[in-house]
Amino acid sequence: MIERRWMERAVELARRSLEEGTYPVGAVLTDAEGRLVAEGRNRVLPTGDPTAHAEVEALRGAAAWFRAQGGDRRRRRGEALTLYTTLEPCLMCGGAILFAQVGAVAWGSDDPYGGSHRILQAQSHYDGHRGRWSRSRTFAEPFPDLAREVRALMRQWEERRGRLEEFAWPEPEEAR
Ligand SMILES: [Zn+2]
């Protein structure tokens, strides 16, 4: 089940990234019971690390969470996890999501400039929990008002960089 409160939390984290002068993207991972596992936000520009995307940070946090749980290494799989990210994952994060075998991915807004939606839908991973090949379930723009909020953040960011003409970030309904 996709819960609004976690997408709202991801938007909060995205806002914090914008305040820190980098791409406004936030991500939250929850377990099968809908409890918080890890959070992340974009830190690319403050750290100079091109891989410091919100989703990667959250997945690293989840690895620490799994280690802290101890137990069987085989249980350290992502199938039971749900990833909430403000923006459709990029190619790198889409790959990381597949390698982590994340069961469900929800994003606040589609990314018309480079999302990995098609890759996530085309690729499967071995789901040890169910004993079969499985795909990450995807939920694009589940909350229309939050989709608009995410795009407003992206517009603010592009405006700040003077690239709003290149990356216009239309309202979700205009893009369809
Ligand atoms: Zn990414």
py3Dmol code that shows the C-alpha trace and the ligand (Angstrom):
import py3Dmol

protein = """\
ATOM      1  CA  MET A   1       0.000   0.000   0.000  1.00  0.00           C
ATOM      2  CA  ILE A   2       1.289   3.432  -0.930  1.00  0.00           C
ATOM      3  CA  GLU A   3       0.947   5.838   1.979  1.00  0.00           C
ATOM      4  CA  ARG A   4       0.643   9.548   1.460  1.00  0.00           C
ATOM      5  CA  ARG A   5       2.505  10.429   4.663  1.00  0.00           C
ATOM      6  CA  TRP A   6       5.720   8.874   3.319  1.00  0.00           C
ATOM      7  CA  MET A   7       5.515  10.761   0.038  1.00  0.00           C
ATOM      8  CA  GLU A   8       4.963  13.920   2.069  1.00  0.00           C
ATOM      9  CA  ARG A   9       8.094  13.105   4.066  1.00  0.00           C
ATOM     10  CA  ALA A  10      10.052  12.592   0.821  1.00  0.00           C
ATOM     11  CA  VAL A  11       8.867  16.031  -0.379  1.00  0.00           C
ATOM     12  CA  GLU A  12      10.108  17.531   2.922  1.00  0.00           C
ATOM     13  CA  LEU A  13      13.522  15.971   2.309  1.00  0.00           C
ATOM     14  CA  ALA A  14      13.518  17.320  -1.268  1.00  0.00           C
ATOM     15  CA  ARG A  15      12.835  20.802   0.076  1.00  0.00           C
ATOM     16  CA  ARG A  16      15.816  20.439   2.391  1.00  0.00           C
ATOM     17  CA  SER A  17      18.047  19.520  -0.560  1.00  0.00           C
ATOM     18  CA  LEU A  18      16.917  22.669  -2.357  1.00  0.00           C
ATOM     19  CA  GLU A  19      17.807  24.712   0.733  1.00  0.00           C
ATOM     20  CA  GLU A  20      21.234  23.072   0.656  1.00  0.00           C
ATOM     21  CA  GLY A  21      21.719  24.186  -2.955  1.00  0.00           C
ATOM     22  CA  THR A  22      21.315  20.930  -4.836  1.00  0.00           C
ATOM     23  CA  TYR A  23      18.726  18.974  -6.829  1.00  0.00           C
ATOM     24  CA  PRO A  24      15.498  18.841  -4.812  1.00  0.00           C
ATOM     25  CA  VAL A  25      14.914  15.104  -4.547  1.00  0.00           C
ATOM     26  CA  GLY A  26      14.006  13.161  -1.408  1.00  0.00           C
ATOM     27  CA  ALA A  27      13.442   9.450  -0.793  1.00  0.00           C
ATOM     28  CA  VAL A  28      12.043   7.232   1.955  1.00  0.00           C
ATOM     29  CA  LEU A  29      12.145   3.438   2.342  1.00  0.00           C
ATOM     30  CA  THR A  30       9.572   1.601   4.411  1.00  0.00           C
ATOM     31  CA  ASP A  31       9.216  -2.036   5.448  1.00  0.00           C
ATOM     32  CA  ALA A  32       6.289  -4.403   4.832  1.00  0.00           C
ATOM     33  CA  GLU A  33       4.426  -2.926   7.806  1.00  0.00           C
ATOM     34  CA  GLY A  34       4.823   0.602   6.481  1.00  0.00           C
ATOM     35  CA  ARG A  35       7.453   1.562   9.060  1.00  0.00           C
ATOM     36  CA  LEU A  36      10.367   3.834   8.236  1.00  0.00           C
ATOM     37  CA  VAL A  37      13.567   1.979   7.294  1.00  0.00           C
ATOM     38  CA  ALA A  38      15.742   4.739   5.856  1.00  0.00           C
ATOM     39  CA  GLU A  39      15.677   8.181   4.289  1.00  0.00           C
ATOM     40  CA  GLY A  40      17.793   9.997   1.773  1.00  0.00           C
ATOM     41  CA  ARG A  41      18.058  13.295  -0.022  1.00  0.00           C
ATOM     42  CA  ASN A  42      20.118  14.525  -2.911  1.00  0.00           C
ATOM     43  CA  ARG A  43      23.602  15.680  -1.848  1.00  0.00           C
ATOM     44  CA  VAL A  44      25.347  15.753  -5.228  1.00  0.00           C
ATOM     45  CA  LEU A  45      26.488  19.371  -5.220  1.00  0.00           C
ATOM     46  CA  PRO A  46      27.385  19.758  -1.505  1.00  0.00           C
ATOM     47  CA  THR A  47      29.495  16.572  -1.601  1.00  0.00           C
ATOM     48  CA  GLY A  48      30.710  16.644  -5.218  1.00  0.00           C
ATOM     49  CA  ASP A  49      29.626  12.999  -5.437  1.00  0.00           C
ATOM     50  CA  PRO A  50      27.622  12.343  -8.620  1.00  0.00           C
ATOM     51  CA  THR A  51      26.167   9.162  -7.085  1.00  0.00           C
ATOM     52  CA  ALA A  52      24.794  10.936  -3.995  1.00  0.00           C
ATOM     53  CA  HIS A  53      21.193  10.648  -5.145  1.00  0.00           C
ATOM     54  CA  ALA A  54      18.344  10.456  -2.643  1.00  0.00           C
ATOM     55  CA  GLU A  55      17.428   6.886  -3.603  1.00  0.00           C
ATOM     56  CA  VAL A  56      21.028   5.621  -3.315  1.00  0.00           C
ATOM     57  CA  GLU A  57      21.359   7.223   0.111  1.00  0.00           C
ATOM     58  CA  ALA A  58      18.113   5.574   1.248  1.00  0.00           C
ATOM     59  CA  LEU A  59      19.244   2.173  -0.102  1.00  0.00           C
ATOM     60  CA  ARG A  60      22.545   2.502   1.793  1.00  0.00           C
ATOM     61  CA  GLY A  61      20.554   3.319   4.904  1.00  0.00           C
ATOM     62  CA  ALA A  62      18.469   0.196   4.303  1.00  0.00           C
ATOM     63  CA  ALA A  63      21.648  -1.917   4.111  1.00  0.00           C
ATOM     64  CA  ALA A  64      22.632  -0.628   7.565  1.00  0.00           C
ATOM     65  CA  TRP A  65      19.101  -1.359   8.785  1.00  0.00           C
ATOM     66  CA  PHE A  66      19.298  -4.949   7.478  1.00  0.00           C
ATOM     67  CA  ARG A  67      22.700  -5.437   9.138  1.00  0.00           C
ATOM     68  CA  ALA A  68      21.297  -4.143  12.424  1.00  0.00           C
ATOM     69  CA  GLN A  69      18.452  -6.697  12.162  1.00  0.00           C
ATOM     70  CA  GLY A  70      21.053  -9.474  11.999  1.00  0.00           C
ATOM     71  CA  GLY A  71      19.808 -12.922  11.111  1.00  0.00           C
ATOM     72  CA  ASP A  72      19.856 -14.741   7.823  1.00  0.00           C
ATOM     73  CA  ARG A  73      21.704 -12.975   5.028  1.00  0.00           C
ATOM     74  CA  ARG A  74      19.069 -14.183   2.587  1.00  0.00           C
ATOM     75  CA  ARG A  75      16.518 -12.138   4.423  1.00  0.00           C
ATOM     76  CA  ARG A  76      18.416  -8.983   3.623  1.00  0.00           C
ATOM     77  CA  ARG A  77      16.467  -8.493   0.474  1.00  0.00           C
ATOM     78  CA  GLY A  78      14.450  -5.613  -0.678  1.00  0.00           C
ATOM     79  CA  GLU A  79      11.239  -7.324  -1.783  1.00  0.00           C
ATOM     80  CA  ALA A  80       9.425  -6.251   1.349  1.00  0.00           C
ATOM     81  CA  LEU A  81      10.601  -2.645   0.953  1.00  0.00           C
ATOM     82  CA  THR A  82       8.694   0.212  -0.612  1.00  0.00           C
ATOM     83  CA  LEU A  83      10.658   3.148  -1.943  1.00  0.00           C
ATOM     84  CA  TYR A  84       9.038   6.566  -2.060  1.00  0.00           C
ATOM     85  CA  THR A  85      10.929   9.098  -4.122  1.00  0.00           C
ATOM     86  CA  THR A  86       9.814  12.544  -5.163  1.00  0.00           C
ATOM     87  CA  LEU A  87      10.982  12.122  -8.744  1.00  0.00           C
ATOM     88  CA  GLU A  88      10.888   9.185 -11.161  1.00  0.00           C
ATOM     89  CA  PRO A  89      14.254   7.467 -10.540  1.00  0.00           C
ATOM     90  CA  CYS A  90      17.111   8.189 -12.943  1.00  0.00           C
ATOM     91  CA  LEU A  91      18.922   5.389 -14.811  1.00  0.00           C
ATOM     92  CA  MET A  92      21.471   4.881 -12.021  1.00  0.00           C
ATOM     93  CA  CYS A  93      18.834   4.708  -9.305  1.00  0.00           C
ATOM     94  CA  GLY A  94      16.593   2.511 -11.439  1.00  0.00           C
ATOM     95  CA  GLY A  95      19.523   0.078 -11.671  1.00  0.00           C
ATOM     96  CA  ALA A  96      20.186   0.303  -7.933  1.00  0.00           C
ATOM     97  CA  ILE A  97      16.497  -0.389  -7.238  1.00  0.00           C
ATOM     98  CA  LEU A  98      16.693  -3.546  -9.375  1.00  0.00           C
ATOM     99  CA  PHE A  99      19.914  -4.737  -7.714  1.00  0.00           C
ATOM    100  CA  ALA A 100      18.384  -4.087  -4.292  1.00  0.00           C
ATOM    101  CA  GLN A 101      15.244  -5.963  -5.429  1.00  0.00           C
ATOM    102  CA  VAL A 102      12.963  -3.314  -4.035  1.00  0.00           C
ATOM    103  CA  GLY A 103       9.399  -4.640  -4.140  1.00  0.00           C
ATOM    104  CA  ALA A 104       7.543  -1.404  -4.851  1.00  0.00           C
ATOM    105  CA  VAL A 105       8.553   2.043  -6.021  1.00  0.00           C
ATOM    106  CA  ALA A 106       6.347   5.134  -5.918  1.00  0.00           C
ATOM    107  CA  TRP A 107       7.430   8.489  -7.326  1.00  0.00           C
ATOM    108  CA  GLY A 108       5.845  11.843  -6.749  1.00  0.00           C
ATOM    109  CA  SER A 109       6.344  13.187 -10.259  1.00  0.00           C
ATOM    110  CA  ASP A 110       7.339  11.695 -13.573  1.00  0.00           C
ATOM    111  CA  ASP A 111      10.689  12.904 -14.904  1.00  0.00           C
ATOM    112  CA  PRO A 112      10.168  13.900 -18.548  1.00  0.00           C
ATOM    113  CA  TYR A 113      13.938  14.464 -18.868  1.00  0.00           C
ATOM    114  CA  GLY A 114      15.448  11.131 -17.949  1.00  0.00           C
ATOM    115  CA  GLY A 115      13.417   8.740 -15.820  1.00  0.00           C
ATOM    116  CA  SER A 116      13.919   4.980 -15.721  1.00  0.00           C
ATOM    117  CA  HIS A 117      10.264   3.963 -15.744  1.00  0.00           C
ATOM    118  CA  ARG A 118      10.672   1.743 -18.809  1.00  0.00           C
ATOM    119  CA  ILE A 119      13.738  -0.001 -17.413  1.00  0.00           C
ATOM    120  CA  LEU A 120      11.970  -0.717 -14.132  1.00  0.00           C
ATOM    121  CA  GLN A 121       9.027  -2.152 -16.028  1.00  0.00           C
ATOM    122  CA  ALA A 122      11.100  -4.245 -18.426  1.00  0.00           C
ATOM    123  CA  GLN A 123      13.639  -5.803 -16.034  1.00  0.00           C
ATOM    124  CA  SER A 124      12.956  -8.507 -13.499  1.00  0.00           C
ATOM    125  CA  HIS A 125      14.939  -9.729 -10.516  1.00  0.00           C
ATOM    126  CA  TYR A 126      14.866 -13.014  -8.659  1.00  0.00           C
ATOM    127  CA  ASP A 127      12.443 -12.717  -5.778  1.00  0.00           C
ATOM    128  CA  GLY A 128      13.775 -15.193  -3.218  1.00  0.00           C
ATOM    129  CA  HIS A 129      10.812 -14.560  -0.955  1.00  0.00           C
ATOM    130  CA  ARG A 130       8.334 -15.819  -3.549  1.00  0.00           C
ATOM    131  CA  GLY A 131      10.833 -18.103  -5.299  1.00  0.00           C
ATOM    132  CA  ARG A 132      10.242 -16.598  -8.720  1.00  0.00           C
ATOM    133  CA  TRP A 133      11.287 -13.812 -11.022  1.00  0.00           C
ATOM    134  CA  SER A 134       9.589 -10.644 -10.111  1.00  0.00           C
ATOM    135  CA  ARG A 135       9.413  -6.998 -11.068  1.00  0.00           C
ATOM    136  CA  SER A 136       9.385  -3.949  -8.865  1.00  0.00           C
ATOM    137  CA  ARG A 137       5.815  -2.676  -8.811  1.00  0.00           C
ATOM    138  CA  THR A 138       5.700   0.955  -9.843  1.00  0.00           C
ATOM    139  CA  PHE A 139       3.316   3.732  -8.807  1.00  0.00           C
ATOM    140  CA  ALA A 140       3.694   6.903 -10.865  1.00  0.00           C
ATOM    141  CA  GLU A 141       2.322  10.152  -9.440  1.00  0.00           C
ATOM    142  CA  PRO A 142      -0.094   8.568  -6.928  1.00  0.00           C
ATOM    143  CA  PHE A 143      -0.938  11.980  -5.395  1.00  0.00           C
ATOM    144  CA  PRO A 144      -1.674  14.688  -8.010  1.00  0.00           C
ATOM    145  CA  ASP A 145      -1.260  17.604  -5.585  1.00  0.00           C
ATOM    146  CA  LEU A 146       2.140  16.311  -4.460  1.00  0.00           C
ATOM    147  CA  ALA A 147       3.134  15.843  -8.131  1.00  0.00           C
ATOM    148  CA  ARG A 148       2.482  19.556  -8.616  1.00  0.00           C
ATOM    149  CA  GLU A 149       4.496  20.351  -5.483  1.00  0.00           C
ATOM    150  CA  VAL A 150       7.465  18.303  -6.726  1.00  0.00           C
ATOM    151  CA  ARG A 151       7.366  20.056 -10.095  1.00  0.00           C
ATOM    152  CA  ALA A 152       7.203  23.434  -8.380  1.00  0.00           C
ATOM    153  CA  LEU A 153      10.390  22.494  -6.495  1.00  0.00           C
ATOM    154  CA  MET A 154      12.053  21.417  -9.747  1.00  0.00           C
ATOM    155  CA  ARG A 155      11.034  24.706 -11.381  1.00  0.00           C
ATOM    156  CA  GLN A 156      12.503  26.670  -8.464  1.00  0.00           C
ATOM    157  CA  TRP A 157      15.722  24.745  -8.849  1.00  0.00           C
ATOM    158  CA  GLU A 158      15.995  25.273 -12.602  1.00  0.00           C
ATOM    159  CA  GLU A 159      15.119  28.944 -12.201  1.00  0.00           C
ATOM    160  CA  ARG A 160      17.894  29.325  -9.637  1.00  0.00           C
ATOM    161  CA  ARG A 161      20.308  27.768 -12.114  1.00  0.00           C
ATOM    162  CA  GLY A 162      19.006  29.915 -14.974  1.00  0.00           C
ATOM    163  CA  ARG A 163      17.919  26.839 -16.917  1.00  0.00           C
ATOM    164  CA  LEU A 164      14.159  27.141 -16.683  1.00  0.00           C
ATOM    165  CA  GLU A 165      13.826  27.552 -20.448  1.00  0.00           C
ATOM    166  CA  GLU A 166      15.679  24.300 -21.040  1.00  0.00           C
ATOM    167  CA  PHE A 167      13.887  22.374 -18.270  1.00  0.00           C
ATOM    168  CA  ALA A 168      10.409  23.816 -18.020  1.00  0.00           C
ATOM    169  CA  TRP A 169       8.815  21.222 -15.685  1.00  0.00           C
ATOM    170  CA  PRO A 170       5.229  21.629 -16.880  1.00  0.00           C
ATOM    171  CA  GLU A 171       2.342  20.949 -14.553  1.00  0.00           C
ATOM    172  CA  PRO A 172       1.522  17.203 -14.586  1.00  0.00           C
ATOM    173  CA  GLU A 173      -1.754  17.698 -16.461  1.00  0.00           C
ATOM    174  CA  GLU A 174      -0.009  19.813 -19.139  1.00  0.00           C
ATOM    175  CA  ALA A 175       2.497  17.057 -19.811  1.00  0.00           C
ATOM    176  CA  ARG A 176      -0.159  14.533 -20.681  1.00  0.00           C
TER     177      ARG A 176
END
"""
ligand_1 = """\
1
ZN
Zn 19.117 8.892 -9.322
"""
view = py3Dmol.view(width=600, height=400)
view.addModel(protein, "pdb")
view.setStyle({"model": 0}, {"cartoon": {"style": "trace"}})
view.addModel(ligand_1, "xyz")
view.setStyle({"model": 1}, {"stick": {}})
view.zoomTo()
view.show()
